[in-house]
Amino acid sequence: MTAFCRSTAHPGRNERVRIHVAPDNEAAIRLYRAAGFEPFAREPRALKIDGVYHDSLLMTLPFGKMA
């Protein structure tokens, strides 16, 4: 995953990768944390599915932390 992020980044223009994750998707959060992503915010009512709003967990991976 970090190799893909590195390969698609624009050197000198991008400093980090940011992703949105469903807060109840614990397996995905563990995977992203293992790759070096860190949560930094929660966006309430970020997504509406079938009339129901869902929050989103925002995670970031600074390029300096990529393995």
N, C-alpha and C positions, 0 to 999 in steps of 0.2 A: 504494500500500500504506500509506504513512504517512498519507494522507488518510483512509483507512478507520479506521486506529487512532485518529486524532484524533476522528473523528466518533462513534465508539462508546465513547470514554473517558468516565468520570464525573469532571468537573472537581473538584479538591480531594480526590478519593478515590484516584485512580490516579496513580502517578508514573512508571510504565514499562510496556512491553509485553514479555512473555517468551514465547519460542517454543522448541520442541524440533525439532531437525533431525537427520537421519541423518548421522553424521560422514563417510560416504563419498559423500554427495550434494554434490559440489563445486560444481555449477552453482547449487544452491539457496543454498549458503553464500555464494557470490560475489554473488548477487542480494540476499540479506539484508544483507550487508556494504555493498553499494552504497546500500542504503536507510538505512544508519546503525546497523544492529544490530551488536552486539559479542558475541563468545563470552565466557562467564564460567564455565562448568563443563561437565564431562562426567559423565553418569550411566551407570555401568556396568550392563549387563544391564537396561536400562530397558524393553525390549520383548521378548516371546517370540513368535516366529512359527514354526509347524511344529516346535516343540521346540528351536529355536535362539534363543539370547539375542542381542540387539543393543544396543549402546550408543546413547546419545542425546547430542547436543551441545546445550547450552542457550545461547540467545542472548538479549540484552536490548536494548531501545531506550528509553532515557530520554526522556520527553516533551520535555525541553529540547533534544534533538538532532533532533527531527522537522523535516524540511524542508518 
